[in-house]
Amino acid sequence: MRPTPQLSIPVGVVLARKLIQRSGWNLVNWEGVAVLVGERFAAGEARRVPLRDSEDATQYLWDGLRLELYRDAAETYWFNLTGARPSLFIVCSEDENGELEPIDVTADHAESTSAVEADYKVFSVPIPPEVVGQLEEFVMTHFKPRPKRKRKREDWTGDSPQ
């Protein structure tokens, strides 16, 4: 069981559900669209609200989720922020009908990888600007990089200095 988070940010998740039709086959494809931030998304339980319906996709908003930051994961948040594409990861469970429901939002790449290995669907979306500053401050407070140490070479020749 994970310790109490040091920071908990209310978020909403937007996913798009697309129906792909090819020569008699219908396939549902989901995509992560965005993570939205703010107190207006702090509903009690996660709930699904239709946002936009078009010919090729329907977008849904889930509110009632939280991005929780933990001190022991500060190093992975740092790697995320300094990487090529800083991202938040939306972890979703799938029911027997193929419908998805977001169950977690994380900035921890290791946690998202563990979720994929446990057969959850994970979508990567850009970190919203409102979260970048909070995440940077969290990392600066809780992550102290280890100083680089030069390793002393061993003498492999067997010759001892005289």
N, C-alpha and C positions, 0 to 999 in steps of 0.2 A: 504494500500500500504506500502510496506517495505521500510525502509530508504536506503540510498546509502551504498553499502557494504564497509567495511574497507579494505578488501583484496579480490582480484579477480584473480583466478588462471586458465589459459587455460587448458582444459582437453579434452580427447577423451574417448569415451565409446565403449567397445567391448561387444556385445551380441551374443549369439549362438542361432540359430533357428534350432530346431530338429523336424523332422516329425516322429511321432510315428504311426506305422501301426499295428493294431490288428484285426484279423478276420473281415475284411471288413470295419473297421473304420480307418479313418485318423485323427490324432490330431496333431496340431502344438503346440509345447512347447518351450518357450523361457527361457534362463538362462542368468544371468549376469556373465560375464567372468572377466572383469577388467576395471579399470579406468587408463588411461595413462595420463601423465602430460608433459607439455612443450609447448613452443611457436609454434611449428609446428602444433599444434591442434587448433590454434586460427583463423581458417577460419571464414568468416563473418557469414554465416548461417549454422546451423547444416546440414550436408549432410551425406548420407549413402554410404560407400565404402565396397564392398565385400572383405574379407580378405582371408579366407580359406574355401574350399569346400571339404567335405569328405562324405563318405557313410551315416553317421548318423547325421551330422550337418553341417550347414553353419555358419561361423562367419562373422559378419559385424562390421565395425568401423564407428562410428559417430564422426565427429569433429565439431568444432565451438561451443562447450559448455564451461561453466565456473563454477568452484567451487567458490561460493561467501560466504565469511565469514562476519558475522554481530556481532557487539559488544554485542547486547542484547541476543545473543544465545551462548555466551562464556561458560556459565555454562553447557549447554547440550553438547558442544564440549568436555569439561573436563570430563563429565561422559562417553562419547563415548571413549575417549582416555584411561581412567582408567578401562574400562570394560574388560570382558573376551576376546572379539573379536572386537577390534576397526575396524570400517567399514565406508565406504562411501556408500551412498544410491543413486541408479539410479532410477529416477522417469520417467515412460514412459506412453505415451498415446497410446490407441489402436484404430485403424480404424475399419470400418465395416467388413473388410476382416480378422481381427485378426492380422494384421501386427503392430508391435510396433515401436514407435519412441521415443527415450529419449528426454525429455524436460527439465530436471533439474538434477543436481548432488549436493548432500548436505551431510554435516557431522552431521546434526541436526536430531537426532532420532525423536524428536517431530514433525518436519516437515514431515518426511517420514511416520509417523503414520497418520498424517492428510491426506496425499496423498492417502494412502490405504483406509481410510474412505471415500474419495471422488471418489473411484473406479478407481484410477490409479494403474498400475502395478509398484511395487517397488522391486528392486533387491539389495541385500546387497553384497558388495565385500570388500576384505581387503583394508585398506588404503595403497596406494603406499608409499614406503620409502621417496620419494621426498616431499610428503605432510606432513608426520608425523612431521618433524622438523618445518615446517611453522605453522602447526596447534598448536603444543606445544608452540611455541613462541607467537602466537596470544592469546592463552589461558592465558599464563603467563602475558601478557600485559594487557588484558581486563577483567580477572576474578579474583576477590578477594573474597575468601570464607568467609562467615559470621562466626565470632567467635562463638564457642559453648557456650551456656549459660545454666547454671543449673537452673532449674525451682524451685522456692521456693514452698514448700508444704504448702497446706492450712490445717488448723485444721478442720477436718470433725466431730470431736466428739462433738463439741459445748462447750467443757470445755475451759474456759479462764484461762490463767496462772495467778497464784496469787502470 
